[in-house]
Amino acid sequence: MSPELSKKLAAAVDGMPAFPKSVQKILELTRDVNCTPKDLVQVIGKDPVVTVKVLRAVNSAYYSLPKQITSINHAVVYLGFNTIKNLALSIAAIGMLPASNAAGFDGQQYLIHSLSTAGIAKQLALRVDGAEPMDCFIAGLLHDFGKVVFAQYMSQEFRQALQISQLNQSSLHLALNELIGADHSVVGAMLVEKWRFSADLIETIRHQHTPELMDTPMIACVFAANQISKKLAFGFGGNACIHELPPSIVQRLDGTLDDVILSLGDLSGVFEDARLFSKM
């Protein structure tokens, strides 16, 4: 990468807002094995925006709870600690997306794809040794965030790459590498590093298109979840190209892409979750 390109990408990443303090605290809690529901309630309760959106989601028709939930504490009781954590993190990530962009990138479809990938990655983590479900959920949620950076700060190049990818039915990251000299995995890794996420998550985003170069449980879950989300048309992240699982991931997941999809059964619930959260 040339010094000029490196400087340009760094400037784009610096232009993105930091995660809100409440969300940074939620992320810390997800990595603390001693975290209690009370800890989570206290953190979310201090952020009125996240509180309102979590309660709106909880009281939606999707969950069909027997009575209206009026507090985060009751939400945790009814839906569980992990569901509320996932919901709060999803809402925070969604809240950072710009309302529009000059690249013509469909933010709503992007969100559905990212949220679906997150939900599937979490399910896959339950069957992969060494994978932590919540970490894989967050990695799936953020795996394509570099596209948001390009859509905002390199909109013309990104628009052109989207057009090339769709016209040729080829991978978006290849078009980006050709046009810009770097793809969204590079920028996404820079962004989550700025946000101080874990080294595992940074490396997962950086190597999401080259899993053969780094074989880890998290990469296996996120790579496979991304392909499954694309194959089942759960949203659209600008890339229609579906890749088969490399041998290392086939071994970790005990099957090919089609085998894994079959073994997961009905994933419509994951898609419905994604559609709900994307509208928060």
Buried (B, 14 or more C-beta within 10 A) or exposed (E): EEEEEBEBBEEBBEEBEEBBEBBBBBBEBBEEEEBEBEBBBBBBBEBEEBBEBBBEBBBBEBBEBEEEBEEBBBBBBBBEBBBBBBBBBBBBBBBBBEEEBEBEBBBEBBBBBBBBBBBBBBBBBEBBEEBBBBBBBBBBBBBBBBBBBBBBBBBEBBBBBBEBBBEEEBBBBBBBBEBBBBBBBBBBBBBBBBBEBBEBBBBBBBBBBEBEEBBBBBBBBBBBBBBBBBEBEBBBBBBBBBBEBBEBBBEBBEBEBEEBBEEBEEBEEBBEBBBBBBEB
